[in-house]
Amino acid sequence: MAASQQKGTAVLETSTEGKRTELRANEVQKKCSWASYMTNSPTVIVMIGLPARGKTYMSKKLTRYLNWIGVPTKVFNLGVYRREAVKAYKSYDFFRHDNEEAMEIRKRCALVALRDVKAYLTEGGQIAVFDATNTTRERRELILSFAKEHAYKVFFVESLCDDPDVIAANVMNVKVSSPDYPERHRESVMEDFLKRIECYKVTYQPLDPDENDRDLSFIQVINVGRSFLVNRVQDYIQSKIVYYLMNIHVHSHSIYLCRHGESDHNVEGRIGGDAMLSVEGKKFAGALKGFVEEHGLSDLKVWTSQLRRTIQTAEELGVPYEQWKILNEIDAGVCEEMTYDIIEKTYPEEFSLRDQDKYHYRYPGGESYQDLVQRLEPVIMELERQGNVLVICHQAVMRCLLAYFLDKSADDLPYLKCPLHTVLKLTPVAYGCKVDMFDLKVKAVNTHRDRPLVSCSPLKRRTPVQNTNIPKHSSCFKRGTEVILQDVGNSLFVLNTCYV
């Protein structure tokens, strides 16, 4: 067999003996720096607003989104620095503007945080999110001077909210569990925190787009997204930040993710293609209908790809569904409809290269996981603004979507386990995401390939991953497994696991 494929600077030529492969490393091996593509200089995003206005919620979501699209971003929460400096919080008196000792401590904490911002941006970070109240012009001038000294761009995000119900809900849902209030009654926490807010109100100077701050770049988010004011967006990444913030909402909703029912190609161990459902896959489609009915999901929107196996799965539900081409499975290029054994024999170096860097590796004539993330960005925007949605998709697509909601790194993304015939229910919570896993008890092949355990030098084979052409049937999760995930530092921590 002889084949050739050329795309950009990538060239693949395989002789009939399968011995000769020519690869240009600048396309296949080198990681593409999307961060430098999207930003021409480091940016400091500065949050502004009174306490309990959702600043940390927005900071964490925005950071998760930017990291997901490939822009290295980190949150610097001033509350963490303050708790390090003052080990025991006593009361709202610490935040009084006439408490000179406390004011000095808070200023020192801000300077330490800015020092860490500088270190992060110097070491390769592209965006730092400075998560604090920053309610005075004096504090904001300090940040602007710091940014000017180091040639950083600054973009302000101010959250304005005067809805008492929203504020009270935020205090009760988030602040009650704050490290500032260990083992205190909810009523006591509410009373102290509302007094803390009053302390900030005394000196609060909102951004003034008409006079004092008209030359600054910022967005004002008013009453958790009911309206927005955008001023002087400087560049592409700031426009993406604005667009993202205008799409997120805080209303309670759940997102259901599942793969199509098992396909004939799954049974044969082939990747890609447009195969039909297998016998077991058709059983899953029926079981999925029962799942939707059992959970009373009458208002559910259903999305599929344009490939037959997802459409077949959705048709069994008997409800309207939308077909999205961008939900199609990752394009395997010249490897479409091959088994991994055939790929290894036909394109041995390609097989090895993909194991070395699965996220950035692009199939000749096809896509990489990085390409897939870029393709799926509109889906994320729509999921953020919708109510309850069921997405019937594919393994690589589901991994990308799951990585966004669970804040998984590019290195971990291609190895997330997304078994067939399992439904994941994702419910956004304060600073994380609750995940419910439901195995619908229909047997299916296991299409997951584990991460190679042994590293190697470029263009040399890793220890082969054990994977047969036709995997055995497996059942991966117990019905009703619940895992609650929240941000703890820079990682996700399992808070609770239970079975129902």
C-alpha positions as CSV (number, residue, x, y, z in Angstrom):
1,M,0.0,0.0,0.0
2,A,1.3,3.5,-0.8
3,A,-0.2,6.6,0.7
4,S,0.7,10.2,1.0
5,Q,-0.9,13.1,2.8
6,Q,0.2,16.8,2.9
7,K,-1.3,19.5,5.1
8,G,0.5,22.7,5.9
9,T,4.0,21.7,6.6
10,A,3.2,18.1,7.6
11,V,4.2,15.4,5.1
12,L,3.5,11.7,5.5
13,E,4.8,9.2,3.0
14,T,4.6,5.4,3.5
15,S,6.0,2.9,1.0
16,T,4.5,-0.4,0.2
17,E,6.8,-2.0,2.8
18,G,5.6,0.4,5.5
19,K,9.3,1.2,6.2
20,R,9.7,4.8,5.1
21,T,8.0,7.7,7.0
22,E,8.9,11.3,6.5
23,L,7.7,13.7,9.2
24,R,8.4,17.4,9.6
25,A,8.9,17.8,13.3
26,N,7.8,21.4,13.3
27,E,4.2,20.3,12.6
28,V,4.0,16.9,14.3
29,Q,6.3,17.1,17.2
30,K,6.4,20.7,18.3
31,K,3.6,21.9,20.6
32,C,1.7,24.8,19.2
33,S,1.6,27.7,21.6
34,W,-1.9,29.0,21.5
35,A,-1.1,31.2,24.4
36,S,1.2,33.4,22.3
37,Y,-1.2,33.2,19.4
38,M,-4.0,34.7,21.5
39,T,-2.0,37.2,23.6
40,N,0.8,39.6,22.6
41,S,1.7,40.5,26.2
42,P,0.7,39.2,29.7
43,T,-2.6,40.5,31.1
44,V,-3.7,41.1,34.6
45,I,-7.5,40.7,35.1
46,V,-8.5,42.8,38.1
47,M,-11.8,41.9,39.8
48,I,-13.7,44.7,41.5
49,G,-16.8,44.7,43.7
50,L,-18.2,44.5,47.2
51,P,-18.1,41.1,49.0
52,A,-20.7,38.5,48.0
53,R,-21.0,39.8,44.4
54,G,-19.7,36.6,42.7
55,K,-16.2,37.8,42.0
56,T,-14.5,34.6,43.0
57,Y,-17.2,32.6,41.1
58,M,-16.4,34.5,38.0
59,S,-12.6,34.4,38.6
60,K,-12.6,30.6,38.9
61,K,-14.9,30.0,35.9
62,L,-12.9,32.4,33.7
63,T,-9.6,30.8,34.7
64,R,-11.0,27.4,34.0
65,Y,-12.2,28.5,30.5
66,L,-8.9,30.3,29.6
67,N,-6.8,27.3,30.6
68,W,-9.1,25.0,28.7
69,I,-8.6,27.0,25.5
70,G,-4.8,26.9,26.0
71,V,-4.0,30.2,27.7
72,P,-2.1,29.6,31.0
73,T,-4.1,31.4,33.6
74,K,-4.0,31.5,37.4
75,V,-6.1,33.1,40.2
76,F,-4.5,35.1,43.0
77,N,-7.1,35.4,45.7
78,L,-6.3,38.1,48.2
79,G,-8.4,36.4,50.9
80,V,-5.9,33.5,50.9
81,Y,-3.0,35.9,51.5
82,R,-4.9,37.7,54.2
83,R,-5.7,34.5,56.0
84,E,-2.0,33.6,55.9
85,A,-1.1,36.9,57.4
86,V,-3.9,36.9,60.0
87,K,-4.3,33.3,61.2
88,A,-7.5,33.9,63.2
89,Y,-10.4,36.0,61.9
90,K,-12.4,37.6,64.7
91,S,-15.0,39.9,63.2
92,Y,-15.9,42.5,60.6
93,D,-13.9,45.1,62.6
94,F,-10.9,44.0,60.6
95,F,-12.4,45.5,57.5
96,R,-13.3,48.9,59.0
97,H,-11.6,51.7,57.0
98,D,-10.5,53.4,60.2
99,N,-8.7,50.2,61.5
100,E,-5.2,51.4,60.5
101,E,-3.3,48.3,61.6
102,A,-5.6,46.1,59.5
103,M,-5.5,48.4,56.6
104,E,-1.7,48.2,56.6
105,I,-1.9,44.4,56.7
106,R,-4.3,44.3,53.8
107,K,-2.0,46.5,51.7
108,R,1.0,44.3,52.5
109,C,-1.0,41.3,51.4
110,A,-1.9,43.0,48.1
111,L,1.8,43.7,47.5
112,V,2.8,40.1,48.2
113,A,0.1,38.9,45.8
114,L,1.3,41.3,43.1
115,R,4.8,40.0,43.6
116,D,3.5,36.5,43.0
117,V,1.6,37.7,39.9
118,K,4.9,39.0,38.5
119,A,6.7,35.7,39.2
120,Y,3.9,33.7,37.5
121,L,3.8,35.9,34.4
122,T,7.6,35.9,34.2
123,E,7.7,32.1,34.3
124,G,5.4,31.7,31.3
125,G,1.9,32.4,32.6
126,Q,-0.1,34.6,30.3
127,I,-3.0,35.8,32.4
128,A,-3.2,36.5,36.1
129,V,-6.6,37.0,37.8
130,F,-6.3,39.3,40.8
131,D,-9.3,38.3,42.8
132,A,-10.0,40.9,45.5
133,T,-12.5,43.7,46.2
134,N,-10.2,46.5,44.8
135,T,-13.0,48.9,45.7
136,T,-10.9,52.1,45.9
137,R,-9.2,54.1,43.1
138,E,-6.1,54.2,45.3
139,R,-5.9,50.4,45.2
140,R,-6.6,50.3,41.5
141,E,-3.9,53.0,40.8
142,L,-1.4,50.8,42.7
143,I,-2.3,47.9,40.4
144,L,-2.1,50.0,37.2
145,S,1.3,51.4,38.2
146,F,2.6,47.8,38.9
147,A,1.3,46.7,35.5
148,K,2.8,49.7,33.7
149,E,6.2,49.1,35.3
150,H,6.2,45.5,33.9
151,A,4.5,46.1,30.6
152,Y,1.3,44.2,31.5
153,K,-2.1,44.9,30.1
154,V,-4.9,45.4,32.6
155,F,-8.5,44.5,32.2
156,F,-11.0,45.2,35.0
157,V,-14.1,43.1,35.7
158,E,-16.5,44.8,38.1
159,S,-19.5,43.0,39.5
160,L,-22.3,45.3,40.5
161,C,-25.3,43.9,42.4
162,D,-28.1,45.5,44.4
163,D,-30.5,42.6,44.4
164,P,-30.8,41.6,48.1
165,D,-32.0,38.1,47.3
166,V,-28.9,37.4,45.2
167,I,-26.6,38.8,47.8
168,A,-28.2,36.8,50.6
169,A,-28.1,33.6,48.6
170,N,-24.5,34.1,47.8
171,V,-23.6,34.6,51.5
172,M,-25.5,31.5,52.6
173,N,-24.3,29.3,49.7
174,V,-20.7,30.3,49.8
175,K,-19.6,32.4,52.7
176,V,-21.0,30.2,55.4
177,S,-18.4,27.6,54.5
178,S,-15.6,30.1,54.3
179,P,-12.4,29.5,56.3
180,D,-13.2,32.8,58.1
181,Y,-16.1,31.1,59.8
182,P,-15.2,27.7,61.2
183,E,-17.9,26.1,63.4
184,R,-20.1,29.2,63.5
185,H,-23.9,29.3,63.1
186,R,-25.4,30.4,59.9
187,E,-27.2,33.3,61.5
188,S,-24.0,34.5,63.1
189,V,-22.1,34.3,59.8
190,M,-24.8,36.2,57.9
191,E,-24.8,39.0,60.5
192,D,-21.1,39.4,60.5
193,F,-20.7,39.2,56.8
194,L,-23.4,41.8,56.1
195,K,-21.6,44.1,58.5
196,R,-18.3,43.4,56.6
197,I,-20.1,44.5,53.4
198,E,-21.1,47.8,55.0
199,C,-17.5,48.4,55.9
200,Y,-16.6,48.2,52.3
201,K,-19.5,50.4,51.2
202,V,-18.1,53.4,53.1
203,T,-15.1,53.7,50.7
204,Y,-16.4,51.9,47.6
205,Q,-15.7,53.9,44.4
206,P,-17.2,52.0,41.4
207,L,-15.7,52.4,38.0
208,D,-16.8,55.6,36.3
209,P,-17.0,55.2,32.6
210,D,-18.0,58.8,31.9
211,E,-15.2,60.6,33.7
212,N,-12.4,59.1,35.9
213,D,-12.2,55.7,34.3
214,R,-13.2,56.2,30.7
215,D,-9.7,55.4,29.4
216,L,-9.6,52.0,31.2
217,S,-10.5,48.6,29.7
218,F,-13.2,46.9,31.6
219,I,-16.6,45.2,31.7
220,Q,-19.2,45.9,34.4
221,V,-21.4,42.8,35.1
222,I,-24.7,44.2,36.5
223,N,-27.0,42.0,38.7
224,V,-25.4,38.7,37.8
225,G,-25.6,39.2,34.0
226,R,-28.9,41.1,33.5
227,S,-27.0,43.8,31.8
228,F,-23.4,44.7,30.9
229,L,-21.3,47.8,30.2
230,V,-18.1,47.2,28.2
231,N,-15.4,49.9,27.8
232,R,-12.3,50.0,25.6
233,V,-11.5,46.4,24.9
234,Q,-7.9,46.3,23.8
235,D,-7.3,43.0,22.1
236,Y,-8.5,39.6,21.0
237,I,-8.2,37.8,24.4
238,Q,-10.1,40.6,26.1
239,S,-12.9,40.3,23.6
240,K,-13.0,36.5,24.4
241,I,-13.2,37.3,28.1
242,V,-16.1,39.7,27.5
243,Y,-17.9,37.2,25.3
244,Y,-17.5,34.4,27.9
245,L,-18.7,36.6,30.8
246,M,-21.7,37.6,28.8
247,N,-22.7,33.9,28.4
248,I,-22.3,32.5,31.9
249,H,-25.3,32.5,34.2
250,V,-25.9,31.4,37.8
251,H,-29.2,29.7,37.4
252,S,-29.5,26.1,38.5
253,H,-29.2,23.7,35.7
254,S,-27.7,20.3,34.8
255,I,-25.8,19.0,31.8
256,Y,-26.1,15.4,30.9
257,L,-23.3,13.9,28.8
258,C,-23.2,10.4,27.3
259,R,-21.7,8.7,24.3
260,H,-23.8,7.2,21.5
261,G,-24.8,3.5,22.0
262,E,-22.1,1.0,21.1
263,S,-21.5,0.9,17.4
264,D,-20.4,-1.8,15.0
265,H,-17.0,-0.1,14.7
266,N,-16.7,-0.2,18.5
267,V,-17.2,-3.9,18.5
268,E,-14.6,-4.3,15.8
269,G,-12.1,-2.0,17.5
270,R,-12.1,0.5,14.7
271,I,-11.9,4.3,15.2
272,G,-13.8,7.0,13.5
273,G,-16.1,6.3,10.6
274,D,-19.9,6.6,10.5
275,A,-21.0,3.2,11.7
276,M,-24.5,2.2,12.9
277,L,-25.4,1.0,16.3
278,S,-24.7,-2.6,17.4
279,V,-27.3,-4.8,19.0
280,E,-26.1,-3.6,22.4
281,G,-26.0,0.0,21.2
282,K,-29.7,-0.2,20.3
283,K,-30.5,-1.6,23.8
284,F,-28.7,1.4,25.3
285,A,-30.8,3.8,23.2
286,G,-33.9,2.2,24.8
287,A,-32.4,2.3,28.2
288,L,-31.5,6.0,27.7
289,K,-35.2,6.7,27.0
290,G,-36.1,5.0,30.2
291,F,-33.5,7.1,32.1
292,V,-34.9,10.4,30.8
293,E,-38.5,9.4,31.7
294,E,-37.5,8.1,35.1
295,H,-35.8,11.4,36.0
296,G,-38.7,13.5,34.7
297,L,-36.6,15.4,32.3
298,S,-39.5,16.8,30.3
299,D,-37.8,20.2,29.6
300,L,-34.6,18.6,28.4
301,K,-32.9,19.8,25.2
302,V,-31.1,17.1,23.2
303,W,-28.0,17.6,21.1
304,T,-26.3,15.1,18.8
305,S,-23.5,15.1,16.3
306,Q,-24.2,14.6,12.6
307,L,-23.0,11.0,12.7
308,R,-25.5,8.2,12.5
309,R,-24.7,6.5,15.8
310,T,-25.6,9.6,17.8
311,I,-28.7,10.2,15.7
312,Q,-29.9,6.6,16.1
313,T,-29.4,6.9,19.9
314,A,-31.4,10.2,20.1
315,E,-34.2,9.0,17.8
316,E,-35.2,6.4,20.3
317,L,-36.0,9.1,22.8
318,G,-39.0,10.3,20.8
319,V,-38.3,14.0,21.4
320,P,-36.9,16.7,19.1
321,Y,-33.1,17.0,18.9
322,E,-30.6,19.3,17.4
323,Q,-27.7,18.0,15.2
324,W,-24.4,19.8,15.6
325,K,-21.6,19.2,13.1
326,I,-19.0,20.5,15.6
327,L,-20.0,17.6,17.9
328,N,-18.7,15.1,15.4
329,E,-15.9,12.8,16.6
330,I,-12.3,13.7,16.3
331,D,-11.1,13.3,12.7
332,A,-8.5,10.5,12.5
333,G,-7.5,11.5,9.0
334,V,-5.7,8.7,7.2
335,C,-6.3,6.4,10.2
336,E,-10.1,6.6,9.9
337,E,-11.8,3.2,10.4
338,M,-8.6,1.5,11.3
339,T,-7.9,-0.6,14.4
340,Y,-5.0,0.4,16.6
341,D,-3.2,-2.8,15.5
342,I,-3.5,-1.7,11.9
343,I,-2.4,1.8,12.7
344,E,0.6,0.5,14.6
345,K,1.7,-1.7,11.7
346,T,0.9,0.8,8.9
347,Y,2.1,4.0,10.5
348,P,4.4,2.9,13.4
349,E,6.0,6.3,14.0
350,E,2.6,8.0,13.9
351,F,1.4,5.5,16.5
352,S,4.4,6.3,18.7
353,L,4.1,10.0,18.3
354,R,0.5,10.0,19.4
355,D,1.4,8.2,22.6
356,Q,4.2,10.7,23.3
357,D,1.9,13.8,23.2
358,K,-1.7,12.7,22.7
359,Y,-3.2,16.2,23.3
360,H,-1.2,18.0,20.6
361,Y,-0.7,15.2,18.2
362,R,-2.6,15.7,15.0
363,Y,-3.6,12.7,12.8
364,P,-2.2,13.2,9.2
365,G,-5.1,14.8,7.4
366,G,-7.1,14.9,10.6
367,E,-7.3,16.6,14.0
368,S,-5.6,16.8,17.4
369,Y,-7.4,17.1,20.7
370,Q,-6.2,20.7,20.7
371,D,-8.0,21.2,17.4
372,L,-11.1,19.6,18.9
373,V,-11.1,22.0,21.9
374,Q,-11.0,24.9,19.5
375,R,-13.9,23.4,17.5
376,L,-16.0,22.8,20.6
377,E,-15.7,26.3,22.1
378,P,-19.1,27.4,20.7
379,V,-20.7,24.3,22.4
380,I,-19.3,25.4,25.7
381,M,-20.7,28.9,25.3
382,E,-24.2,27.5,24.5
383,L,-24.0,25.0,27.4
384,E,-23.2,27.9,29.8
385,R,-26.3,29.9,28.7
386,Q,-28.8,27.0,28.4
387,G,-31.0,25.1,30.9
388,N,-30.9,21.4,31.1
389,V,-29.2,19.7,28.1
390,L,-28.4,16.1,27.1
391,V,-25.4,15.9,24.8
392,I,-25.1,12.6,23.0
393,C,-21.6,12.6,21.6
394,H,-18.4,10.7,21.1
395,Q,-15.4,9.6,23.3
396,A,-13.0,12.4,22.3
397,V,-15.7,15.0,22.3
398,M,-17.0,14.0,25.7
399,R,-13.4,14.1,27.1
400,C,-13.0,17.7,25.9
401,L,-16.4,18.8,27.4
402,L,-15.7,17.0,30.6
403,A,-12.2,18.5,31.0
404,Y,-13.8,22.0,30.8
405,F,-16.3,21.3,33.5
406,L,-13.9,19.5,35.8
407,D,-10.9,21.8,35.2
408,K,-8.7,19.0,33.9
409,S,-5.3,19.8,32.3
410,A,-4.4,19.3,28.6
411,D,-2.2,16.4,29.7
412,D,-5.0,14.6,31.5
413,L,-7.8,15.4,29.0
414,P,-7.1,12.6,26.4
415,Y,-7.1,10.0,29.1
416,L,-10.4,10.8,30.9
417,K,-12.6,7.7,31.1
418,C,-15.9,8.1,29.3
419,P,-17.3,4.6,29.1
420,L,-20.1,3.6,26.7
421,H,-23.6,3.3,28.1
422,T,-22.9,5.6,31.0
423,V,-24.6,9.0,31.6
424,L,-22.8,11.8,33.5
425,K,-24.9,14.4,35.1
426,L,-22.9,17.6,35.7
427,T,-24.4,20.3,38.0
428,P,-22.4,23.5,38.5
429,V,-22.0,24.4,42.2
430,A,-20.4,27.4,43.9
431,Y,-16.7,26.9,43.0
432,G,-16.8,23.5,41.3
433,C,-19.0,20.9,39.7
434,K,-21.0,18.0,41.1
435,V,-20.9,14.8,39.0
436,D,-23.4,12.0,39.1
437,M,-22.6,8.9,37.2
438,F,-25.3,6.5,36.0
439,D,-24.4,3.1,34.4
440,L,-27.5,2.1,32.5
441,K,-26.7,-1.6,32.8
442,V,-26.2,-2.4,29.1
443,K,-23.0,-4.3,28.4
444,A,-20.5,-2.6,26.0
445,V,-17.0,-2.9,24.8
446,N,-14.3,-0.9,26.7
447,T,-12.8,1.5,24.2
448,H,-10.5,3.3,26.7
449,R,-6.7,3.2,26.2
450,D,-4.7,4.0,29.3
451,R,-1.8,6.5,29.4
452,P,1.5,4.8,28.5
453,L,3.5,4.2,31.7
454,V,7.0,4.5,30.3
455,S,8.3,7.7,28.7
456,C,10.7,7.7,25.8
457,S,12.7,10.0,23.6
458,P,11.1,11.5,20.4
459,L,10.3,9.1,17.5
460,K,11.0,6.0,19.6
461,R,8.3,3.6,20.6
462,R,6.8,3.7,24.1
463,T,6.0,0.5,25.8
464,P,2.9,-0.6,23.9
465,V,-0.5,-0.1,25.5
466,Q,-2.3,-3.4,26.0
467,N,-5.3,-3.1,23.8
468,T,-7.0,-5.8,21.7
469,N,-8.9,-5.3,18.5
470,I,-12.2,-6.4,20.0
471,P,-12.2,-5.4,23.7
472,K,-14.2,-7.4,26.2
473,H,-17.5,-6.2,27.5
474,S,-17.3,-4.2,30.7
475,S,-19.3,-2.3,33.2
476,C,-17.3,0.6,34.7
477,F,-19.6,2.4,37.2
478,K,-22.2,1.5,39.7
479,R,-25.6,3.1,39.2
480,G,-26.0,6.4,40.9
481,T,-22.4,7.0,41.9
482,E,-22.1,10.6,43.1
483,V,-18.8,12.5,43.2
484,I,-18.7,16.1,44.3
485,L,-15.7,18.0,43.0
486,Q,-14.5,21.4,44.1
487,D,-11.4,23.5,43.6
488,V,-8.8,23.1,46.3
489,G,-5.7,25.2,45.5
490,N,-4.8,24.2,42.0
491,S,-6.4,20.8,42.0
492,L,-9.8,19.1,42.3
493,F,-10.7,17.3,45.5
494,V,-13.3,14.6,46.0
495,L,-15.4,15.8,48.9
496,N,-18.0,13.0,49.0
497,T,-18.8,9.7,47.3
498,C,-22.1,7.9,47.9
499,Y,-24.3,5.3,46.3
500,V,-28.1,5.7,45.9
